Amino acid sequence: MRRIIENLVAGIIEKLQSDALLPAGELPEYKVERPRDESHGDFSTNAALVLSRFAKMKPRDLAEKMLAALPSEQKEVDSWEVAGPGFINFRITPQRIRQLIPDILEANSDYGRSTIGNGQRILVEFVSANPTGPMHVGHGRGAVMGDAIATILQVTGHAVEREYYINDAGTQIGVLGWSVMLRYRELFGYEISMPDGSYPAQYVIDIAQSLKDKDGERWLEITTDLSAAPPLEVVNFAMERIMGWIRHDLEKINIHFDNWFSERTLHAKGKIDETIEQLTKKDLIYEGVLEPPKGKLLDDWEARPQLLFKATQFGDSVDRALKKSDNSATYFAADIAYHFDKAERGFDLLIDVWGADHGGYVKRVQAALTALTGKKKLLDVELVQMVNLVRGGEPVKMSKRDGTFVTLAEVVDEVGSDAVRFLFLTRSGGAALDFDLELAVSKSNDNPVFYVQYAHARINAVYRQLAEKGLEAGLGDGSGDLSGLTQDSELSLIRLLGAYPEMLEGAALNREPHRVPYYLIDLASAFHTYYNSTRILDDDVVLMAARLSLISAVRQVLANGLGLLGVSAPEKM
C-alpha cells in the first residue's frame, strides 16, 4: 500500500514541476511512512517540508498546493489532510485495504518478497568460531543473527552467499595441538602439567582418547617441547573433530553455509604477502614503533620497530602492526588479506557478524579494506552482545564438559531449535540477551515463540472445525465478498498485514532481523484479540467466508515470517 502513496506523491511533484511551481530535474529525497499514531492516517509524507525551499514558500503552503494537484478521481485514497508544520496524511479506502487479503493469499509464500536489492551481491560471514572447542551460546546467537540477515536480504532481492571463516592457523591452533598431546600422554599414565592458556576441558580429553584409539602409542615418541610446533597430523585430527561438532551443532539449528573458507589457504597461496605488497605500492606501509596503548595492551603491540599500516589515514585511532617479532603475520594481516580476497571475488557488500568483544577491531579492518579497494562502505560489521542463560531467575552454571561455557548443543537439546532461533532474535544484536530456559519451553503467552506459533495453530484449528461442520475450506480463499469486514479490529488487522513487506525492507536495509519477531508478536497479539472478541464461524455464510479469508491471510503471513527466522509454523499445539 505504501507504493500507492509513493506513486501518488511522485505524480503530484511531477505536476508541480510541469507547472513551474517546483524546479525541473532531480530533487532531494523525501519519505513516505506509516505514522506512529493510526489516527494520523495510513501514510504520511514530509515532501512539502523537504521541498519547500525549492518552491520558495512555506511548507504548509506547498502542502496545500500539492493537495490541490491531486487527480480528481481517487479510487484508492479515501482522504488527505495537511498536518503539523507541513506533513500530508493520507487514508487508504476500506475497499483497497480489504483487497490486501486476496493479494496476500494469491502471493502465498512469496508475499513480502521484493526486488529492492536489485541483485546486489552480498557475502555474509558469520559464526567463524575458532576450531579450538565446541560452539557456545554466544556463537549460536551470532549464527542465528547472521543466518536471518542473509535470508531477509535474499527475500528482498539481494544475491547472497553465506560464508564461515575457519581460523585454522595461528597461535591458538598450536595451543590446541599441545593440549591434545598432553592429554594423550596422560591417558598412558604420564604425569602432565597443563600450562596457562591451554585448553583443559573435557572435550580435549575426548579428542585425546580418540587419538589414542586411532593411533595407539604412535605419538609418545614426540617431545613435549611446547616452544616447537605440535605434529600437524595431530592438530588436523583435533580440528577435524571440533569442526565436525561445529557443523553438527549448526545443523541442529538448521544453519548451512555456501562456503567454508580456510585461513590456511591465505598462507599457502601467499595472499597475506600479496596484500602487504599492495599496501606497500600505495605507500601505506612503513617501519615504526607503536606507542603503548592505553589500558589493556593489544595482542599485536610490541615496543620494537615493526612493519606498520597507516590505518590513521583511514579513520583508525592508531597505525597497525602487520608482522610479529618472528616475521610471521599478525592476526590483523591475515584478516585484511581475507577481506581483500572477499572483495576480489566481486561482492558489492561484505557483512560480518562478530561478537561484541571484537568491536575495537572494526575500524582497523574497514580502514585496510578502504585502502586496498578505494571503497569506503564495502564492509559492514554487525556486533552481537552476550547471551546470559538463566533458569528460574538464577544464572545457569557452566558446562561440565567444557568447563568455561555452556554449549549451544546443550541449549538446543533442552529447549529446541525453534525457541533458540526465535528468542535469540527478540532483541537487537547490540543489546545483551537474557535467555530464560524455563520460559523457552513454557506453553504460555509469556513465551513469545509459543504465542506466535499458537496463533498459527489456532487458525488451523478453525479450519478443522470448519471441516467437522461439513463446510467447504474454500470459503476462506479470499474470492468472496469482503465488504462485511468493517470492524475497526478487522481493518487494523489488515493494515498490519499490509505492513509486512515494508517491515522486511526495513529489516534488510538496516540489518535488523529482530524486526521480524517484533512484527510477528504484534500480529499474533492482534489476531488473538480479534479471535477472542469475534465469532469467526458465523451463521452468515458471506460474513463467515470473509472472516475466514482474513484469518487465512494472517496464517500465511505468520508462516512466511516464521519461515524467514527458520522457525516452524505448527498446525497443532
C-alpha positions, -999 to 999 in steps of 0.1 A, spaced: 0 0 0 29 24 6 36 22 -32 2 36 -38 11 68 -19 46 69 -32 34 69 -68 7 94 -60 31 119 -43 56 114 -72 29 122 -97 19 153 -77 55 165 -77 58 160 -115 27 181 -119 41 209 -98 73 207 -118 54 210 -151 35 240 -137 69 256 -127 60 256 -90 89 233 -84 122 233 -105 127 206 -131 153 179 -126 163 159 -96 150 169 -62 161 158 -27 147 126 -13 116 127 9 98 100 29 65 82 28 60 64 61 33 50 84 25 74 112 31 60 147 -4 72 156 -31 55 135 -54 85 139 -30 104 117 -39 82 87 -24 52 70 6 71 55 23 104 58 48 123 37 73 150 46 77 160 9 64 196 14 88 201 43 118 189 22 109 207 -10 95 240 4 128 259 -1 128 249 -38 92 262 -42 102 293 -22 71 290 0 62 278 35 59 240 39 21 242 47 15 264 17 34 239 -5 14 211 10 -18 228 1 -6 233 -35 3 196 -36 -32 185 -24 -47 209 -50 -28 190 -77 -42 156 -67 -60 138 -95 -97 144 -93 -107 107 -93 -94 88 -63 -102 51 -61 -76 41 -36 -71 71 -13 -101 79 9 -89 112 24 -60 135 29 -51 165 50 -22 189 59 -10 183 94 15 200 117 43 221 101 36 207 66 31 169 67 5 154 44 -15 125 58 -34 100 36 -60 74 44 -65 44 21 -101 34 12 -115 5 32 -121 -13 -2 -84 -11 -11 -74 -22 24 -96 -53 21 -81 -60 -13 -49 -69 6 -65 -102 17 -68 -118 -18 -34 -102 -27 -18 -120 2 -35 -153 -5 -26 -152 -42 11 -144 -34 12 -172 -9 47 -178 4 60 -150 -19 41 -123 0 66 -99 13 93 -106 -13 106 -76 -31 133 -65 -56 148 -36 -37 181 -53 -36 183 -53 -74 206 -83 -74 233 -67 -53 259 -94 -45 264 -97 -7 287 -120 13 275 -126 48 302 -141 70 291 -152 104 299 -176 133 335 -182 123 343 -197 157 378 -208 162 381 -246 157 395 -249 192 364 -260 210 326 -266 207 303 -237 200 289 -218 230 256 -200 232 272 -167 222 283 -183 189 248 -195 185 233 -161 188 257 -148 161 249 -178 139 211 -171 141 215 -134 135 238 -139 105 215 -165 90 185 -143 95 202 -113 79 212 -134 49 176 -148 45 160 -114 48 184 -99 22 176 -128 -1 138 -123 0 143 -86 -7 162 -91 -39 198 -94 -30 221 -121 -42 235 -136 -10 262 -161 -1 269 -174 34 305 -180 45 322 -195 75 358 -184 80 378 -213 96 406 -198 118 428 -229 113 462 -211 115 479 -191 143 490 -195 179 457 -209 193 457 -238 169 492 -247 182 479 -245 218 451 -268 209 475 -293 194 497 -293 225 467 -295 248 456 -327 230 492 -341 230 495 -336 268 461 -352 275 471 -380 252 502 -387 272 482 -386 304 460 -414 291 491 -436 290 499 -428 327 523 -400 322 522 -371 347 515 -338 329 511 -302 337 487 -281 316 503 -247 310 485 -214 314 464 -207 283 459 -243 273 426 -260 268 419 -281 299 383 -290 293 368 -325 290 364 -322 252 402 -321 249 404 -354 268 377 -368 245 398 -359 214 429 -373 230 411 -406 237 400 -408 201 436 -401 190 448 -429 213 421 -453 199 432 -445 163 470 -444 166 478 -462 198 513 -453 211 525 -437 179 528 -401 193 545 -409 226 579 -405 210 572 -369 202 589 -345 225 567 -322 245 587 -291 238 559 -266 239 581 -240 221 580 -261 190 551 -267 167 529 -297 176 526 -325 150 505 -312 121 486 -345 119 476 -343 155 465 -307 150 445 -316 119 429 -345 138 418 -323 166 404 -296 143 385 -321 122 368 -334 153 359 -299 165 347 -288 131 326 -319 130 310 -308 163 305 -273 150 289 -285 117 266 -308 137 256 -281 161 248 -257 133 228 -284 116 207 -287 148 195 -251 143 192 -255 105 221 -233 95 241 -240 64 269 -223 45 277 -219 9 314 -215 16 338 -228 43 370 -207 39 402 -219 55 426 -193 68 455 -217 59 447 -211 22 457 -175 27 491 -185 39 495 -213 14 487 -191 -16 508 -162 -4 477 -140 -1 490 -122 30 523 -112 14 504 -101 -17 481 -79 4 511 -63 22 527 -57 -12 495 -40 -24 496 -17 6 534 -11 0 527 0 -36 502 25 -23 528 39 2 507 28 31 534 7 49 563 19 70 586 7 97 580 23 131 574 18 168 539 19 182 531 39 213 519 17 242 481 16 240 461 30 269 447 4 292 450 -32 283 479 -40 259 469 -51 224 480 -85 212 498 -70 182 517 -43 201 554 -47 208 579 -20 218 602 -25 188 604 -14 151 576 -31 132 560 -31 98 530 -8 102 500 0 82 490 37 80 455 30 94 451 65 108 449 79 73 416 60 70 399 69 103 416 44 127 429 56 161 465 42 156 485 26 129 485 -12 130 513 -39 130 514 -64 102 543 -86 113 553 -101 147 589 -103 160 594 -137 143 584 -121 110 551 -141 109 519 -123 100 498 -108 128 461 -117 131 453 -83 116 474 -90 85 456 -123 79 422 -106 84 428 -79 59 441 -104 34 409 -124 39 387 -94 34 407 -83 4 401 -118 -10 364 -114 -5 365 -80 -23 384 -95 -52 356 -121 -56 334 -94 -68 309 -88 -40 293 -54 -38 289 -56 0 306 -76 28 287 -81 60 304 -97 90 287 -107 122 311 -106 151 309 -109 189 308 -76 207 343 -82 221 357 -76 186 342 -41 185 376 -24 187 387 -44 156 361 -30 132 377 3 123 411 -11 115 397 -38 91 374 -12 74 404 11 71 426 -15 55 398 -25 31 392 11 21 429 15 15 431 -16 -7 399 -11 -27 391 26 -25 356 18 -14 346 34 19 314 14 26 324 -21 14 324 -37 49 295 -36 73 301 -52 107 272 -62 129 282 -68 166 263 -93 187 263 -90 225 265 -118 251 238 -143 260 231 -147 297 215 -180 304 191 -181 334 168 -207 349 143 -196 375 159 -162 377 193 -177 385 224 -178 362 230 -213 347 262 -230 358 289 -237 333 290 -269 313 306 -299 330 320 -310 296 336 -277 286 345 -261 318 341 -224 310 309 -221 289 275 -237 281 275 -252 246 249 -243 220 241 -280 216 231 -283 253 207 -254 250 192 -267 217 187 -302 233 169 -287 262 145 -261 246 145 -270 209 157 -252 177 125 -231 173 129 -215 207 166 -209 203 162 -193 169 132 -171 177 143 -160 212 178 -152 201 163 -126 177 139 -110 201 164 -83 209 187 -63 186 222 -77 183 236 -47 201 217 -55 233 227 -82 258 201 -111 259 188 -129 290 177 -163 278 154 -179 303 154 -217 297 122 -222 317 104 -196 297 116 -210 264 97 -243 269 67 -229 287 33 -231 269 21 -196 280 15 -162 264 47 -150 282 67 -172 258 70 -152 225 77 -182 203 48 -202 217 25 -171 215 32 -167 177 32 -204 169 -1 -208 188 -17 -181 166 -8 -201 135 -21 -234 151 -53 -217 163 -62 -207 128 -56 -242 116 -79 -254 144 -107 -231 130 -103 -249 97 -106 -282 114 -138 -270 130 -150 -260 95 -144 -295 82 -162 -310 112 -192 -289 103 -191 -302 68 -184 -267 53 -160 -261 24 -125 -250 33 -126 -228 1 -148 -204 20 -116 -187 31 -98 -183 -2 -104 -146 -5 -125 -148 -36 -158 -139 -19 -174 -106 -8 -152 -90 18 -173 -58 23 -186 -72 56 -151 -67 72 -160 -33 87 -149 -36 123 -120 -14 134 -103 -46 147 -106 -62 112 -93 -32 93 -65 -27 117 -55 -63 114 -55 -60 76 -34 -28 78 -9 -47 100 -7 -74 73 0 -47 47 29 -35 68 48 -68 64 66 -61 32 77 -27 44 89 -42 77 110 -67 57 126 -40 36 135 -20 67 149 -51 83 170 -58 52 183 -22 47 192 -17 83 204 -53 90 179 -56 119 164 -91 118 149 -85 153 122 -65 134 107 -98 122 99 -114 156 87 -80 169 63 -78 140 51 -114 144 44 -109 181 23 -78 172 5 -97 145 -2 -127 168 -14 -103 195 -38 -85 171 -51 -119 159 -56 -134 194 -75 -102 204 -97 -104 173 -103 -141 177 -114 -137 213 -138 -109 205 -153 -120 172 -173 -150 160 -154 -164 130 -178 -193 121 -208 -170 118 -243 -181 107 -240 -155 79 -221 -175 53 -209 -145 34 -195 -128 66 -180 -161 77 -162 -165 44 -148 -130 47 -135 -136 82 -121 -169 72 -103 -152 44 -89 -126 68 -75 -152 92 -62 -172 63 -41 -142 53 -29 -139 89 -19 -175 88 0 -170 56 19 -140 69 27 -158 102 40 -188 83 61 -166 60 76 -146 89 84 -177 109 100 -193 78 123 -164 75 135 -170 110 140 -207 104 112 -215 129 84 -240 122 47 -230 118 29 -259 135 -7 -269 126 -14 -282 161 0 -274 195 
